[in-house]
């Protein structure tokens, strides 16, 4: 009995201790998050930023849903700081994500900020009215983060720009545009949302924009997630323990101790190695069907069913392409659906590509530089003939204490050694005008190869310092004409033209999409 008494007392003491720790952690997290003004979004190359601190959980806007897999929390207000920007080292990005102090460090305080406001149903839109007003054109915009408006303010999303453009027409249209975009959604989730909420609001037009997340080889299928539910006792235990801040903190600390982040050079080498084993064959998504969130075949069925359901309620449909991956097989599926169903398709990729060319030509005009050279296609990948390629990058708003440098997966580009291959702004090595803040470097590269590279700014040789955006730039080397220098388009340090990050367009791109949508509605 004495042993049982001691054991019971020890167990009670342990329970009380962990209860106090739990209360203290929840209070600390709540106090910390109450002081947070700007929420950082993690950006590192390869999305390999390790475990997420548990104190950030209450700042997330997504929550589980049995039908839609997840949805937004209602009435959320957030201000996100844009850290898809240059930093001195990757440690700066990771430490910002893991930072417990609620305010931004000095180096990020001047970064751009974008704000969101969700309605009572969790959508980035004004409150939905169940009653349609006579004479009002009601438009439902369905999609993922492109529709939600990632990286831009509320009035810069493409649904908001559609509403503004229609209202500003002569004569002005009385219009109600509803934004049903949710981060990470696929056509599977879109179909469920259409059935359970969108059609109830009786839209006159339904705009459908999915594809980017459908193609994600995530290791699961969306339809299996919804079909399975939580059934095993292990899943139920996980559900209960997931609410323990003590266990979450211990798990985070254990994972953080084991986490060893890769640097930019590791990714460049991995990309080069992957290129060596590639053939000209395209990816067979049928072979990956069990691991793809939505296969091309299911994507085809989902979009066609959405069109049929919308038309069954008397609504017109516009399709929206929302991928920056030119080789995506989902784009071909979408074009086929557009032809078969006689539904207009807004080609966002082409809109953005055309505008990017305008910006590049504008840079050449502004700095009086040679236009990007016309080139003949290489006869075969890895052709032996060397091509003199001139890389050009404008330093933009970032000061350059020493020099910009280039590092790539080729001996001419330093074999991925950072801050060792210096670029020039002195009229040599392919540089056209000394002192114009456009840095250049001439490299001889094999025709037909794909070169991946990054820029750095004034770091120590051999050290990944003075980093550009968390993005790997690349070029397919084509055969030069008569052996002349092959000038590449002028890039900008700290900027991707027409992109806010690796996956999304910027405010100008969203406005171009809105203009094309309005044209399609005519």
C-alpha positions in Angstrom: 0.0 0.0 0.0 2.9 2.4 0.9 4.4 1.8 -2.6 1.0 2.5 -4.2 0.7 5.7 -2.2 4.1 6.9 -3.2 3.4 6.0 -6.9 0.1 7.8 -6.8 1.7 10.9 -5.2 4.4 10.9 -7.9 1.9 10.5 -10.6 -0.2 13.4 -9.2 2.8 15.6 -8.9 3.8 14.8 -12.5 0.3 15.6 -13.8 0.2 18.9 -11.8 3.7 19.8 -13.1 2.7 19.2 -16.8 -0.6 21.0 -16.2 1.3 24.1 -15.0 3.7 23.9 -17.9 0.8 23.6 -20.3 -0.9 26.7 -18.8 2.3 28.6 -18.8 3.0 27.8 -22.4 -0.5 28.7 -23.5 -0.2 32.0 -21.7 3.2 32.8 -23.1 2.1 32.0 -26.7 -1.1 34.0 -26.3 0.9 37.0 -24.9 3.5 36.7 -27.6 0.9 36.5 -30.5 -1.1 39.4 -29.1 2.0 41.5 -29.7 2.6 40.3 -33.2 2.0 42.9 -35.9 3.5 41.2 -38.9 3.5 37.5 -39.7 6.5 36.2 -41.6 6.0 33.6 -44.3 8.9 31.1 -44.7 10.9 31.2 -47.9 14.0 29.2 -48.5 15.1 27.3 -51.6 13.5 23.9 -51.8 11.0 24.8 -49.0 13.3 23.0 -46.6 13.0 25.2 -43.6 12.6 22.5 -41.0 10.1 22.3 -38.1 7.7 25.1 -37.5 7.6 26.5 -33.9 4.4 25.7 -32.1 3.8 29.3 -31.1 3.0 30.1 -34.7 0.0 27.7 -34.8 -2.5 30.2 -33.6 -1.5 32.6 -36.3 -2.3 30.1 -39.1 -5.6 30.8 -41.0 -6.3 27.2 -42.0 -8.2 24.6 -40.0 -9.2 21.0 -40.8 -12.6 20.4 -42.4 -14.2 16.9 -43.0 -15.5 17.8 -46.5 -13.0 20.3 -47.8 -9.9 18.9 -46.0 -9.2 22.4 -44.8 -10.8 25.8 -44.9 -10.0 29.3 -43.5 -11.0 30.4 -40.0 -13.7 33.1 -40.0 -13.1 36.9 -39.4 -9.3 36.6 -39.5 -7.1 39.7 -39.9 -3.4 39.3 -40.7 -0.6 41.4 -42.0 2.2 39.4 -43.7 5.7 40.7 -44.1 7.3 39.9 -47.5 10.6 38.1 -47.0 11.0 36.8 -50.5 13.8 39.3 -50.6 17.6 39.3 -50.5 19.3 38.5 -47.1 22.8 38.2 -45.9 22.6 34.5 -45.2 19.9 31.8 -44.9 20.3 31.9 -41.2 18.5 35.3 -41.2 15.4 33.7 -42.9 15.4 30.7 -40.6 16.0 32.7 -37.4 13.1 35.0 -38.3 10.8 32.0 -38.6 12.0 30.5 -35.3 12.1 33.9 -33.5 10.0 34.0 -30.3 10.2 37.8 -29.8 7.1 39.2 -31.4 8.6 42.1 -33.3 10.7 42.1 -36.5 14.4 42.4 -36.4 15.8 45.6 -37.9 16.9 44.1 -41.3 13.3 43.2 -42.1 11.4 46.3 -40.9 11.5 48.0 -44.3 10.1 45.0 -46.2 6.8 45.3 -48.0 3.7 44.2 -46.1 0.3 42.8 -47.4 -2.9 42.5 -45.4 -5.9 40.1 -45.5 -9.4 40.4 -44.0 -11.6 37.3 -44.1 -15.4 37.4 -43.8 -17.5 35.4 -41.4 -17.3 32.4 -43.6 -13.5 32.6 -43.9 -13.3 34.0 -47.4 -11.3 37.0 -48.5 -14.4 38.9 -49.6 -17.2 41.1 -48.3 -19.9 39.2 -46.4 -22.0 37.1 -48.8 -25.7 38.0 -49.1 -28.1 35.1 -49.5 -30.5 37.3 -51.3 -29.6 38.4 -54.8 -30.4 42.0 -55.6 -32.2 42.6 -58.9 -30.0 43.8 -61.7 -26.7 42.9 -60.0 -24.2 40.7 -61.9 -23.0 38.1 -59.3 -19.6 36.5 -60.0 -18.1 33.6 -58.0 -14.3 33.3 -58.3 -13.2 29.8 -57.3 -9.6 28.8 -57.0 -6.4 28.5 -54.9 -3.9 31.0 -53.7 -4.0 32.9 -57.1 -7.7 33.6 -56.5 -7.1 34.3 -52.8 -4.5 36.8 -53.9 -1.2 35.6 -52.3 1.3 38.4 -51.7 -1.0 41.3 -52.4 -3.5 43.5 -50.5 -7.2 43.0 -50.6 -7.9 45.5 -53.4 -5.2 44.0 -55.6 -6.5 40.5 -55.9 -7.8 39.6 -59.3 -11.4 39.2 -58.1 -11.2 42.7 -56.5 -9.8 44.1 -59.8 -12.5 42.4 -61.8 -15.1 44.1 -59.6 -13.3 47.5 -59.9 -13.0 47.2 -63.7 -16.6 46.2 -64.2 -17.9 49.0 -61.9 -15.7 51.5 -63.7 -17.0 50.7 -67.2 -19.3 53.0 -69.1 -22.0 52.5 -68.4 -21.0 51.2 -64.9 -22.1 47.7 -64.0 -23.8 46.9 -60.7 -21.6 43.9 -59.8 -21.0 41.6 -56.8 -17.8 39.6 -57.1 -17.2 36.9 -54.5 -13.7 35.5 -53.8 -13.8 31.8 -52.9 -10.1 31.3 -53.2 -8.4 29.2 -50.5 -4.7 28.6 -50.1 -3.6 25.2 -51.5 -6.9 24.1 -53.0 -7.2 21.6 -55.8 -10.0 21.0 -58.2 -11.3 18.2 -55.9 -11.7 20.7 -53.1 -13.2 23.3 -55.5 -15.8 20.8 -56.7 -16.9 20.1 -53.1 -17.0 23.8 -52.3 -19.1 24.5 -55.4 -21.6 21.8 -54.3 -21.8 22.8 -50.7 -21.7 26.6 -50.8 -21.1 28.4 -54.1 -24.2 27.3 -56.0 -26.5 28.2 -53.1 -25.6 31.9 -53.8 -26.9 31.7 -57.4 -24.0 33.2 -59.3 -24.4 34.4 -62.8 -20.8 33.6 -63.6 -18.4 31.1 -62.1 -14.7 31.5 -62.7 -12.7 28.3 -62.2 -8.9 28.5 -61.6 -7.2 25.3 -60.4 -4.2 23.2 -61.4 -1.1 24.3 -59.5 -1.9 22.2 -56.4 -3.5 19.4 -58.4 -0.1 18.6 -59.9 1.6 18.4 -56.5 3.1 15.0 -55.9 2.4 15.1 -52.2 2.2 11.4 -51.4 -1.6 11.3 -51.1 -4.7 11.8 -53.1 -7.3 14.4 -51.9 -10.2 12.0 -52.5 -8.5 9.4 -50.2 -8.1 11.9 -47.4 -11.8 12.7 -47.4 -12.8 9.1 -47.8 -10.6 7.8 -44.9 -11.5 10.1 -42.0 -10.1 9.3 -38.6 -10.7 5.7 -37.7 -7.7 4.0 -36.1 -6.9 4.4 -32.4 -3.5 5.7 -33.3 -5.1 8.6 -35.2 -7.4 9.3 -32.3 -4.4 9.4 -29.9 -2.7 11.8 -32.3 -5.8 14.0 -32.4 -5.7 14.3 -28.6 -2.0 14.8 -28.1 -1.9 17.4 -30.9 -3.7 19.8 -28.5 -0.8 19.5 -26.0 1.5 22.5 -26.2 4.1 20.7 -24.0 4.3 17.7 -26.3 4.3 20.0 -29.4 7.2 22.0 -27.9 9.2 18.9 -27.1 8.7 17.5 -30.6 9.7 20.8 -32.1 12.9 21.0 -30.1 13.8 17.4 -31.0 13.3 18.0 -34.7 15.1 21.4 -34.6 18.2 19.7 -33.0 18.3 17.2 -35.9 17.6 19.7 -38.6 20.6 20.5 -40.8 19.6 23.1 -43.5 21.0 22.9 -47.0 22.6 25.9 -48.6 22.1 27.2 -52.1 25.1 25.2 -53.4 23.5 21.9 -52.3 20.4 22.7 -54.4 22.4 23.8 -57.4 24.4 20.6 -57.3 21.3 18.5 -56.9 19.6 20.2 -59.8 22.7 19.6 -62.0 22.8 15.9 -61.0 19.1 15.5 -61.8 19.6 17.1 -65.2 22.3 14.5 -66.0 19.8 11.6 -65.6 17.0 13.2 -67.5 15.7 12.1 -70.8 13.6 14.0 -73.3 10.5 12.0 -72.1 7.9 13.9 -70.1 6.7 12.9 -66.7 4.1 10.2 -66.8 1.5 11.3 -64.2 -0.3 8.0 -64.7 2.6 6.3 -62.9 2.4 8.8 -60.1 -1.4 8.7 -59.8 -1.4 7.3 -56.2 0.9 10.0 -55.0 -0.5 13.0 -56.8 -3.1 15.1 -55.1 -5.3 15.1 -58.2 -4.3 13.2 -61.3 -4.8 14.8 -64.8 -7.7 12.4 -65.4 -9.4 13.3 -62.1 -8.6 16.9 -62.8 -10.4 16.6 -66.2 -13.5 15.0 -64.5 -13.6 17.6 -61.7 -13.4 20.6 -63.9 -16.0 19.2 -66.4 -18.4 18.4 -63.5 -18.0 22.0 -62.1 -18.9 23.3 -65.6 -21.9 21.1 -65.8 -23.1 22.0 -62.3 -22.7 25.7 -62.9 -24.5 25.6 -66.2 -27.3 23.5 -64.6 -28.0 26.5 -62.4 -27.9 28.9 -65.4 -24.4 30.3 -64.8 -21.8 31.0 -67.4 -18.2 29.7 -66.8 -14.7 31.1 -67.4 -11.6 29.0 -67.0 -8.4 30.4 -65.5 -4.9 28.9 -66.0 -2.9 29.6 -62.9 0.5 27.8 -63.3 4.0 29.2 -63.9 5.2 25.8 -65.0 5.1 25.8 -68.9 5.4 22.0 -69.2 2.5 21.2 -66.9 0.3 18.5 -68.4 -2.7 20.1 -66.6 -2.5 23.0 -69.0 -3.1 20.8 -72.0 -6.1 19.2 -70.1 -7.5 22.7 -69.4 -7.2 23.7 -73.1 -8.9 20.6 -74.2 -11.8 21.2 -71.8 -12.1 24.8 -73.0 -12.4 23.6 -76.6 -14.8 20.8 -75.9 -17.1 22.8 -73.6 -16.8 26.1 -75.6 -15.7 27.9 -72.4 -13.3 30.9 -72.6 -9.9 30.3 -71.1 -7.7 33.0 -69.6 -4.1 32.0 -70.3 -2.3 33.6 -67.3 1.0 32.1 -68.2 1.0 33.8 -71.6 -0.2 37.1 -70.2 2.7 37.1 -67.6 5.3 35.9 -70.2 4.4 38.7 -72.6 4.5 41.4 -69.9 7.9 40.0 -68.7 9.3 40.5 -72.2 8.1 44.1 -72.2 9.9 44.7 -68.9 13.1 43.1 -70.2 13.0 45.2 -73.3 12.3 48.3 -71.2 15.5 47.6 -69.2 17.5 47.4 -72.4 16.1 50.7 -73.5 16.5 52.4 -70.2 20.2 51.5 -69.9 21.0 51.7 -73.7 22.0 48.0 -73.8 22.2 45.5 -76.6 18.9 43.6 -77.0 18.9 40.0 -75.9 20.5 38.3 -78.9 18.5 36.3 -81.3 19.8 32.7 -81.3 19.6 29.6 -83.4 18.5 26.4 -81.6 21.4 24.1 -80.5 21.7 21.1 -82.7 21.6 18.7 -79.7 21.7 18.8 -75.9 25.3 19.2 -74.7 26.7 20.2 -78.1 30.4 20.6 -78.0 30.5 24.1 -79.4 31.1 26.8 -76.8 28.8 29.7 -76.8 29.9 33.1 -75.3 27.0 34.0 -73.0 26.7 37.4 -71.3 24.8 37.4 -68.0 23.5 40.8 -67.0 21.9 41.9 -63.7 20.8 45.3 -62.5 21.6 45.9 -58.8 18.2 47.5 -58.3 17.7 49.2 -54.9 20.5 47.2 -53.2 23.9 48.9 -52.6 26.9 46.9 -53.8 29.9 47.5 -51.4 32.3 45.3 -53.4 30.8 43.5 -56.4 28.0 41.3 -57.6 29.0 37.7 -58.3 27.5 34.7 -60.1 27.7 31.1 -59.1 26.4 28.2 -61.3 26.7 24.6 -62.1 29.4 25.0 -64.7 33.2 25.6 -64.5 32.8 28.9 -66.2 30.5 30.0 -63.4 32.7 28.7 -60.6 31.3 25.2 -60.1 28.8 26.6 -57.5 31.4 28.4 -55.5 29.8 31.6 -54.1 31.3 35.0 -54.3 34.3 33.8 -56.4 33.3 34.7 -60.0 33.0 38.4 -59.9 30.7 40.3 -62.3 31.8 43.7 -63.8 30.4 47.2 -64.0 33.6 48.6 -65.6 33.1 48.1 -69.3 35.0 44.8 -69.4 34.0 41.0 -69.5 30.9 41.8 -71.6 29.8 44.8 -69.6 28.6 47.5 -72.0 28.7 50.7 -69.9 30.9 51.3 -66.9 29.1 52.6 -63.8 25.5 52.1 -64.9 24.8 49.6 -62.1 24.2 46.8 -64.6 26.7 44.1 -63.8 27.8 41.7 -66.5 29.9 38.6 -66.9 30.8 36.7 -70.1 31.0 32.9 -69.8 31.7 30.3 -72.5 29.0 27.5 -72.1 28.2 24.4 -74.1 25.3 24.8 -76.5 22.2 22.9 -75.6 22.8 22.7 -71.8 20.6 24.0 -69.1 22.5 26.1 -66.6 21.3 27.0 -63.1 22.8 29.9 -61.3 22.4 32.5 -58.6 23.7 36.0 -57.8 25.4 37.1 -54.6 26.3 40.5 -53.3 29.7 41.3 -51.7 30.1 38.2 -49.5 33.3 36.5 -48.6 34.7 34.1 -51.3 33.4 30.6 -50.8 30.7 31.7 -48.3 27.0 31.8 -49.0 26.6 35.4 -48.0 25.0 38.4 -49.7 22.2 36.2 -51.0 19.7 37.1 -53.7 16.1 35.9 -53.6 15.5 32.3 -52.5 15.2 31.3 -56.1 17.4 29.4 -58.6 17.6 31.2 -62.0 18.2 29.1 -65.1 18.8 29.4 -68.8 18.8 27.0 -71.8 22.0 27.8 -73.8 21.2 28.1 -77.5 23.6 28.3 -80.4 24.9 31.8 -81.0 24.7 33.4 -84.4 28.1 33.6 -86.1 29.8 33.1 -82.8 28.7 36.5 -81.5 28.0 37.2 -77.8 24.7 35.8 -76.7 23.3 38.6 -74.5 20.7 37.3 -72.0 17.8 39.5 -70.8 18.7 42.0 -68.1 17.7 40.6 -64.7 17.4 42.5 -61.5 18.9 41.5 -58.2 16.2 41.0 -55.6 13.4 40.8 -58.2 11.7 38.3 -60.5 9.8 40.1 -63.2 6.0 39.6 -62.9 6.4 37.3 -59.9 5.9 37.8 -56.1 7.6 34.5 -55.3 8.4 31.2 -57.0 4.7 30.3 -57.5 2.6 33.4 -57.8 2.4 36.5 -59.9 2.5 40.0 -58.5 -0.1 42.8 -58.4 0.4 43.7 -62.0 -0.1 40.1 -63.0 -3.4 39.9 -61.1 -4.6 43.1 -62.8 -3.7 41.6 -66.2 -5.7 38.5 -65.3 -8.7 40.7 -64.2 -8.6 42.6 -67.5 -8.6 39.3 -69.5 -11.5 38.0 -67.4 -13.5 41.1 -68.1 -12.8 40.7 -71.8 -13.9 37.1 -71.6 -17.2 38.1 -69.9 -18.1 40.3 -72.9 
